[in-house]
Each structure stands twice: as structure tokens, then as C-alpha cells.
Amino acid sequence: MATSVPVPFADLGKSANDLLGKDFPVGQTKLELKTVAPNGVTFNVLGNKDNKSGQINGELKTKYVDYKNGLTITESWTTSNVLNTQIELENKVAKGFKLDINGSFLPNEGKKNAKVGVQYKQLGFNSRAYVDLFKGPTFTGDVVVGRDGFIVGGDVAYDVSGSYITRFAAAAGYTAPEYAVALHANNSFKVFSASYYHRINADLEVGAKTVWDSKADKAAKAPVALEVGAKFYLDHDAFVKAKVNNVGVLGLGYTQALRKGVKVSVAGLFDTTKLDQAAHKLGVSLVFEA
């Protein structure tokens, strides 16, 4: 495989994580509306109701992209009254260089936050660095290097005022067009995980992930968490997903494109050890795009 730009550190193992996590809107009812104005501004309205508590959360997000100048401006306002603004400038200072400014403000409490970050990526190299101005301040940086499908990366967070490292992590993996594997050592090398993803053919994808927390309760019956799943396309417009973990929780999901721009997902988590009890979660998601 020819050398390409590797994914950011946070996206290592993303194929397996998406297979096991996306399209399972359990325990909630979600509604999402996506529209694009004639001038290119994208509007995204997201509503989410927790089926247990009945609490409803929402977000209105707008995004403007100036492709010619490499500028992206994203603004959002949530029902928790949090205002967010993100400004991204890419490939203007140098090819592969990106400046990212992200700020949030909670008017009711006067809380504010701001992060300034840079990203630089080239063939075989991807690095990011952020400074959180109001928390610490804290410096966070990660780097990923790759060649011929092999990837190695690291991540570290540093409290500037306290002069100490707050966390660090490392990862390694291999990515091919049909499959990917990844190994992680997170939370300052206290949590270890391994994952794999395999696209067997055009209709079937499978994956698995295992996690071991070295600081977890030693008396736990299952110190290692294991989850396996699969995705099967019924046709061009529909697919089903299934996953199960080592404590007997079964996840089932069905996603159907009703028509162009309209997609519905129905999913459930079922505790197979307590089928006669109310230990199950159901959910539905409806997405409109225009």
C-alpha cells in the first residue's frame, strides 16, 4: 500500500468503533434536520429525548465553508444555552497546515472556554497540538506516523501552570482497504484495548473490540470486556446491525433510507440474562437531509 496521510490519533480504530457504536440510537429518540442554503451555509438541527428521564436536548448548528480560501466557520447554540464558535483555516500558511480556534460561552453562569490548535499533515505524518486557555492552561498534543499501512502514534496532555503531565497514551495499528487492526494504551497506560474491522464483501462487515482496565475491580467476573458485531446490507437502501458483548447484552439495529434524504434507524439493547425484567433499551432516530 502506498504511503498516504495517516488519520489523526483520535481516529485510530475508528472503523471498528463506528461499526459497534453508530446506528444504535438506544435509550433515546432523535430527530435531525440537515439543509443547505443557496449560499452554501449548512444548517443542522438536532433534537434528542432521553426515553428514561424524558429530558429533551437540542442544538442548532450552522456551518459556512469558503473552499477557495480554506476557511470554515461553525457556530452552534444548544438548549443548555451554550454558544460555540469554531474557526478553521486550512492550507493558507502552508500546505497541510491548519489553524483551529474553538470557543464556547455559557451566558447564565459566565463560563467560557477557548482552545487554539494547529494541525500539520503530510505523507506519512499527522500531528496536532491544542492549548486550552481557561483550563490549566492545558497543552494537548498528538502525532501519528505511518508507512505502507502501518501506523504508530502517541498522545499527551500537559498542565502548564502545574508543570505536570495529566495523561498520555499510545497506539499502533495496520490499515488496508478491506480491514484494519489497532492496539491502544490509554489513560496513562491504565486501559488497554485491541480492535479489528473487516469488510468481507460489499454486503458484510464484521468487527470486534476488547478492553482491559488494569485499575478495575479485581473481583470482577469479567475483567476483560469483549464486544463483537456485524453489519449486513439488505439492499442499496437498508442494512441491519447486530452486536453482543461478554456479559450477554445483545444489540440489534435496522436502518432504512425511506427516500432520498430521509433515513430512519431503529435499535435496541437487550440483556439476555434478564429477559423477564425491564432491563432493555429501545430507541429510534430520524434524519432529514435536503
The 8 nearest C-alpha neighbors of each residue, nearest first, counted from 0:
[[1, 147, 148, 2, 175, 146, 3, 176],
 [2, 0, 147, 3, 146, 148, 122, 123],
 [1, 3, 146, 147, 123, 122, 0, 4],
 [4, 2, 122, 123, 5, 1, 146, 145],
 [3, 5, 122, 123, 121, 124, 6, 120],
 [6, 4, 145, 123, 125, 3, 124, 7],
 [5, 7, 10, 8, 4, 11, 125, 143],
 [8, 6, 10, 9, 125, 143, 5, 11],
 [7, 9, 10, 11, 143, 152, 141, 6],
 [8, 10, 7, 11, 6, 13, 12, 141],
 [11, 9, 13, 8, 7, 6, 12, 14],
 [12, 10, 13, 8, 9, 6, 181, 7],
 [11, 13, 181, 14, 15, 10, 16, 194],
 [14, 12, 16, 10, 11, 15, 17, 9],
 [15, 13, 17, 16, 12, 196, 18, 179],
 [14, 16, 196, 18, 17, 13, 206, 12],
 [15, 17, 13, 19, 18, 14, 20, 12],
 [18, 16, 21, 20, 14, 19, 15, 13],
 [17, 19, 15, 16, 20, 21, 14, 206],
 [20, 18, 16, 17, 228, 15, 21, 242],
 [19, 21, 17, 16, 18, 23, 22, 15],
 [20, 22, 17, 23, 18, 19, 16, 24],
 [21, 23, 24, 264, 20, 252, 254, 266],
 [22, 24, 266, 21, 25, 252, 20, 267],
 [25, 23, 282, 283, 22, 266, 27, 284],
 [26, 24, 282, 281, 267, 27, 23, 280],
 [27, 25, 280, 282, 281, 50, 49, 24],
 [28, 26, 49, 282, 50, 48, 25, 24],
 [27, 29, 283, 48, 282, 47, 284, 49],
 [30, 28, 284, 47, 46, 285, 283, 27],
 [29, 31, 285, 46, 45, 284, 286, 47],
 [30, 32, 45, 286, 44, 287, 285, 46],
 [31, 33, 287, 44, 43, 286, 288, 45],
 [34, 32, 288, 43, 42, 287, 289, 44],
 [33, 35, 289, 42, 288, 41, 43, 36],
 [34, 36, 41, 40, 39, 42, 289, 37],
 [35, 37, 40, 39, 38, 41, 34, 42],
 [38, 36, 39, 35, 40, 41, 34, 289],
 [39, 37, 36, 40, 35, 63, 41, 64],
 [40, 38, 36, 37, 35, 41, 63, 64],
 [39, 41, 63, 36, 62, 35, 38, 42],
 [40, 42, 35, 62, 61, 34, 39, 36],
 [43, 41, 61, 34, 33, 60, 35, 40],
 [42, 44, 33, 60, 32, 59, 61, 45],
 [45, 43, 59, 32, 31, 58, 60, 33],
 [44, 46, 31, 58, 57, 30, 43, 32],
 [47, 45, 57, 30, 29, 56, 31, 58],
 [46, 48, 29, 56, 55, 28, 57, 30],
 [49, 47, 55, 28, 27, 54, 53, 50],
 [48, 50, 27, 53, 54, 51, 52, 26],
 [49, 51, 27, 53, 26, 52, 48, 28],
 [52, 50, 49, 53, 26, 27, 54, 48],
 [51, 53, 54, 49, 50, 48, 55, 27],
 [52, 54, 49, 50, 51, 48, 55, 27],
 [55, 53, 52, 49, 48, 56, 50, 51],
 [56, 54, 48, 47, 53, 49, 57, 46],
 [57, 55, 47, 46, 78, 48, 54, 58],
 [56, 58, 46, 78, 45, 77, 47, 55],
 [57, 59, 77, 45, 76, 44, 78, 60],
 [60, 58, 44, 76, 75, 43, 77, 45],
 [59, 61, 75, 43, 74, 42, 44, 58],
 [62, 60, 42, 74, 41, 73, 75, 43],
 [61, 63, 73, 41, 40, 72, 74, 42],
 [62, 64, 40, 72, 71, 41, 73, 39],
 [65, 63, 71, 66, 70, 72, 62, 39],
 [64, 66, 70, 67, 68, 69, 71, 63],
 [67, 65, 69, 68, 64, 70, 71, 89],
 [66, 68, 65, 69, 70, 64, 91, 90],
 [67, 69, 70, 66, 65, 91, 88, 89],
 [70, 68, 89, 66, 88, 67, 65, 90],
 [69, 71, 88, 65, 68, 87, 64, 66],
 [72, 70, 64, 87, 63, 86, 65, 88],
 [71, 73, 86, 63, 62, 85, 87, 64],
 [74, 72, 62, 85, 61, 84, 63, 86],
 [75, 73, 84, 61, 83, 60, 85, 62],
 [76, 74, 60, 83, 59, 82, 61, 77],
 [77, 75, 82, 59, 58, 81, 80, 83],
 [76, 78, 58, 79, 80, 81, 57, 59],
 [77, 79, 80, 57, 56, 58, 76, 81],
 [78, 80, 77, 81, 56, 57, 76, 105],
 [81, 79, 78, 77, 105, 82, 76, 106],
 [80, 82, 105, 77, 79, 76, 104, 83],
 [83, 81, 76, 104, 103, 75, 80, 105],
 [84, 82, 103, 75, 74, 102, 76, 81],
 [85, 83, 74, 102, 73, 101, 103, 75],
 [84, 86, 101, 73, 100, 72, 74, 102],
 [85, 87, 72, 100, 99, 71, 101, 73],
 [88, 86, 99, 71, 98, 70, 89, 100],
 [89, 87, 70, 98, 69, 97, 71, 99],
 [88, 90, 97, 69, 91, 96, 98, 87],
 [91, 89, 94, 93, 96, 95, 92, 97],
 [92, 90, 93, 89, 69, 88, 94, 68],
 [93, 91, 90, 96, 94, 89, 97, 88],
 [94, 92, 90, 96, 91, 95, 89, 97],
 [93, 95, 90, 96, 91, 92, 89, 121],
 [94, 96, 120, 119, 90, 121, 93, 97],
 [97, 95, 119, 90, 93, 94, 118, 89],
 [98, 96, 89, 118, 117, 88, 90, 119],
 [97, 99, 117, 88, 87, 116, 89, 118],
 [98, 100, 87, 116, 86, 115, 117, 97],
 [101, 99, 115, 86, 85, 114, 116, 87],
 [102, 100, 85, 114, 113, 84, 115, 86],
 [101, 103, 113, 84, 112, 83, 114, 85],
 [102, 104, 83, 112, 82, 111, 84, 113],
 [103, 105, 111, 82, 81, 110, 106, 112],
 [104, 106, 81, 110, 109, 107, 108, 80],
 [107, 105, 109, 108, 104, 110, 80, 81],
 [108, 106, 105, 109, 80, 110, 81, 104],
 [109, 107, 110, 106, 105, 111, 104, 80],
 [108, 110, 106, 105, 107, 111, 104, 112],
 [111, 109, 105, 108, 104, 106, 112, 107],
 [112, 110, 104, 103, 105, 109, 113, 102],
 [111, 113, 103, 102, 133, 104, 114, 110],
 [112, 114, 102, 101, 132, 131, 103, 133],
 [113, 115, 131, 101, 130, 100, 132, 102],
 [116, 114, 100, 130, 129, 99, 101, 113],
 [115, 117, 129, 99, 128, 98, 130, 100],
 [116, 118, 98, 128, 97, 127, 99, 129],
 [117, 119, 127, 97, 126, 96, 128, 98],
 [118, 120, 96, 95, 126, 125, 97, 127],
 [121, 119, 125, 95, 124, 126, 118, 4],
 [120, 122, 124, 4, 95, 123, 125, 119],
 [121, 123, 4, 3, 124, 2, 120, 5],
 [122, 124, 145, 4, 144, 3, 146, 5],
 [125, 123, 144, 121, 120, 122, 143, 4],
 [126, 124, 120, 143, 142, 119, 5, 7],
 [125, 127, 142, 119, 118, 141, 143, 120],
 [128, 126, 118, 141, 140, 117, 142, 119],
 [127, 129, 140, 116, 117, 139, 118, 141],
 [130, 128, 116, 139, 115, 138, 140, 114],
 [129, 131, 138, 115, 114, 137, 132, 116],
 [132, 130, 114, 137, 136, 134, 133, 113],
 [131, 133, 136, 113, 130, 134, 114, 137],
 [132, 134, 136, 112, 131, 135, 113, 111],
 [135, 133, 136, 131, 132, 137, 112, 158],
 [136, 134, 137, 158, 160, 133, 159, 132],
 [135, 137, 134, 132, 131, 133, 159, 158],
 [138, 136, 158, 135, 131, 157, 130, 159],
 [137, 139, 130, 157, 156, 129, 131, 158],
 [140, 138, 156, 129, 128, 155, 130, 157],
 [139, 141, 128, 155, 127, 154, 129, 156],
 [142, 140, 154, 127, 153, 126, 155, 8],
 [141, 143, 126, 152, 153, 125, 127, 8],
 [142, 144, 152, 125, 151, 124, 8, 126],
 [145, 143, 124, 123, 151, 150, 152, 125],
 [146, 144, 150, 123, 149, 5, 151, 124],
 [145, 147, 2, 149, 148, 123, 150, 144],
 [146, 148, 0, 2, 1, 149, 145, 3],
 [147, 149, 174, 173, 146, 0, 175, 150],
 [150, 148, 173, 145, 146, 147, 172, 174],
 [149, 151, 145, 172, 171, 144, 173, 148],
 [152, 150, 171, 144, 143, 170, 145, 172],
 [153, 151, 143, 170, 142, 169, 171, 144],
 [152, 154, 169, 141, 142, 168, 170, 143],
 [153, 155, 141, 168, 167, 140, 169, 142],
 [154, 156, 167, 140, 139, 166, 141, 168],
 [157, 155, 139, 166, 165, 138, 164, 167],
 [158, 156, 164, 138, 165, 137, 163, 159],
 [159, 157, 137, 161, 163, 162, 135, 160],
 [158, 160, 162, 161, 136, 137, 157, 135],
 [161, 159, 162, 158, 135, 136, 137, 163],
 [162, 160, 158, 159, 163, 135, 157, 164],
 [163, 161, 159, 158, 160, 157, 164, 165],
 [162, 164, 158, 161, 157, 165, 159, 160],
 [163, 165, 157, 166, 156, 158, 162, 155],
 [164, 166, 156, 157, 163, 158, 167, 155],
 [167, 165, 187, 156, 164, 155, 186, 168],
 [166, 168, 155, 187, 154, 156, 186, 185],
 [169, 167, 185, 154, 184, 153, 187, 188],
 [168, 170, 153, 184, 152, 183, 154, 185],
 [171, 169, 183, 152, 182, 151, 184, 153],
 [172, 170, 151, 182, 150, 181, 152, 183],
 [173, 171, 181, 150, 180, 149, 182, 151],
 [172, 174, 149, 148, 180, 179, 150, 181],
 [175, 173, 179, 148, 178, 180, 149, 172],
 [174, 176, 178, 177, 179, 148, 173, 0],
 [175, 177, 178, 174, 179, 198, 0, 197],
 [178, 176, 198, 175, 197, 199, 179, 174],
 [177, 179, 197, 175, 196, 176, 198, 174],
 [178, 180, 174, 196, 195, 173, 175, 197],
 [181, 179, 195, 172, 173, 194, 196, 174],
 [182, 180, 172, 194, 12, 193, 171, 195],
 [181, 183, 193, 171, 170, 192, 172, 194],
 [184, 182, 170, 192, 191, 169, 185, 193],
 [183, 185, 191, 188, 169, 168, 190, 170],
 [186, 184, 168, 190, 188, 187, 183, 191],
 [187, 185, 189, 188, 190, 166, 168, 167],
 [188, 186, 167, 166, 185, 189, 168, 184],
 [187, 189, 184, 185, 186, 190, 168, 191],
 [188, 190, 186, 213, 187, 212, 185, 214],
 [191, 189, 212, 185, 211, 188, 184, 186],
 [192, 190, 184, 211, 183, 210, 185, 212],
 [191, 193, 210, 183, 209, 182, 211, 184],
 [194, 192, 182, 209, 208, 181, 183, 210],
 [195, 193, 208, 181, 207, 180, 15, 209],
 [194, 196, 180, 206, 207, 179, 15, 181],
 [195, 197, 206, 15, 179, 178, 205, 14],
 [198, 196, 178, 205, 199, 204, 177, 206],
 [197, 199, 204, 177, 200, 178, 203, 205],
 [198, 200, 203, 204, 197, 201, 177, 205],
 [201, 199, 202, 203, 198, 204, 177, 197],
 [200, 202, 203, 199, 198, 204, 232, 231],
 [203, 201, 232, 200, 231, 204, 233, 199],
 [202, 204, 231, 200, 199, 230, 201, 198],
 [203, 205, 198, 230, 229, 199, 197, 231],
 [206, 204, 229, 197, 228, 196, 230, 198],
 [207, 205, 196, 195, 228, 15, 227, 197],
 [206, 208, 227, 194, 226, 195, 228, 15],
 [207, 209, 194, 226, 193, 225, 227, 195],
 [208, 210, 225, 224, 193, 192, 226, 194],
 [211, 209, 192, 224, 223, 191, 225, 212],
 [210, 212, 223, 191, 190, 213, 192, 224],
 [213, 211, 190, 215, 214, 189, 191, 210],
 [212, 214, 189, 215, 190, 211, 191, 222],
 [215, 213, 212, 189, 216, 190, 217, 211],
 [216, 214, 212, 213, 217, 222, 219, 211],
 [215, 217, 218, 219, 214, 222, 213, 212],
 [216, 218, 219, 215, 222, 214, 220, 213],
 [219, 217, 216, 220, 222, 215, 221, 214],
 [218, 220, 221, 217, 216, 222, 215, 223],
 [221, 219, 222, 218, 217, 223, 216, 246],
 [220, 222, 223, 219, 224, 245, 246, 218],
 [223, 221, 219, 220, 211, 224, 217, 215],
 [222, 224, 211, 221, 210, 225, 209, 212],
 [225, 223, 210, 209, 245, 211, 222, 221],
 [224, 226, 209, 245, 244, 208, 223, 210],
 [225, 227, 244, 208, 207, 243, 209, 245],
 [228, 226, 207, 242, 243, 206, 244, 208],
 [227, 229, 242, 241, 206, 205, 19, 207],
 [228, 230, 205, 241, 204, 240, 206, 242],
 [229, 231, 240, 204, 203, 239, 205, 241],
 [232, 230, 203, 239, 238, 202, 233, 240],
 [231, 233, 238, 202, 234, 237, 239, 203],
 [234, 232, 238, 237, 231, 235, 239, 202],
 [233, 235, 232, 236, 237, 238, 202, 231],
 [234, 236, 237, 232, 233, 238, 256, 202],
 [237, 235, 256, 234, 255, 238, 233, 257],
 [238, 236, 255, 234, 233, 254, 232, 235],
 [239, 237, 232, 233, 231, 254, 253, 255],
 [238, 240, 253, 231, 252, 230, 254, 232],
 [241, 239, 230, 252, 229, 251, 253, 231],
 [240, 242, 251, 228, 250, 229, 252, 230],
 [241, 243, 228, 250, 227, 249, 229, 251],
 [244, 242, 249, 248, 226, 227, 250, 228],
 [245, 243, 226, 225, 246, 248, 247, 227],
 [244, 246, 225, 247, 224, 226, 243, 248],
 [247, 245, 244, 248, 221, 224, 272, 243],
 [246, 248, 271, 245, 244, 270, 249, 272],
 [249, 247, 270, 269, 243, 244, 246, 271],
 [248, 250, 243, 269, 268, 242, 247, 270],
 [251, 249, 268, 242, 241, 267, 243, 269],
 [252, 250, 241, 267, 266, 240, 268, 242],
 [251, 253, 266, 240, 239, 265, 23, 241],
 [252, 254, 239, 265, 264, 238, 266, 240],
 [255, 253, 264, 238, 237, 263, 239, 265],
 [254, 256, 237, 263, 262, 257, 236, 264],
 [255, 257, 262, 236, 258, 261, 237, 263],
 [258, 256, 261, 262, 255, 259, 263, 236],
 [259, 257, 261, 256, 260, 262, 236, 255],
 [258, 260, 261, 256, 257, 262, 288, 289],
 [259, 261, 288, 287, 289, 258, 262, 286],
 [262, 260, 287, 258, 257, 259, 286, 256],
 [261, 263, 256, 286, 255, 257, 285, 260],
 [262, 264, 285, 255, 284, 254, 286, 256],
 [265, 263, 254, 284, 283, 253, 22, 255],
 [266, 264, 283, 253, 252, 282, 254, 284],
 [267, 265, 252, 23, 282, 251, 25, 281],
 [266, 268, 281, 280, 25, 251, 250, 282],
 [269, 267, 250, 280, 249, 279, 281, 248],
 [268, 270, 279, 249, 248, 271, 250, 267],
 [271, 269, 248, 272, 273, 247, 279, 274],
 [270, 272, 274, 247, 273, 269, 248, 249],
 [273, 271, 270, 274, 247, 248, 246, 275],
 [274, 272, 276, 275, 271, 270, 278, 277],
 [273, 275, 271, 276, 272, 270, 269, 278],
 [274, 276, 273, 277, 278, 272, 271, 270],
 [277, 275, 273, 278, 274, 279, 270, 272],
 [276, 278, 279, 275, 274, 273, 280, 270],
 [279, 277, 276, 270, 273, 280, 269, 274],
 [278, 280, 269, 268, 277, 270, 281, 267],
 [281, 279, 26, 268, 267, 25, 269, 282],
 [282, 280, 267, 25, 26, 266, 268, 279],
 [281, 283, 25, 27, 26, 24, 266, 28],
 [282, 284, 265, 28, 264, 24, 29, 266],
 [283, 285, 29, 264, 263, 28, 30, 24],
 [286, 284, 263, 30, 262, 29, 31, 264],
 [285, 287, 31, 262, 261, 32, 30, 263],
 [288, 286, 261, 32, 260, 33, 31, 262],
 [289, 287, 260, 33, 34, 32, 261, 286],
 [288, 34, 260, 33, 35, 287, 32, 259]]
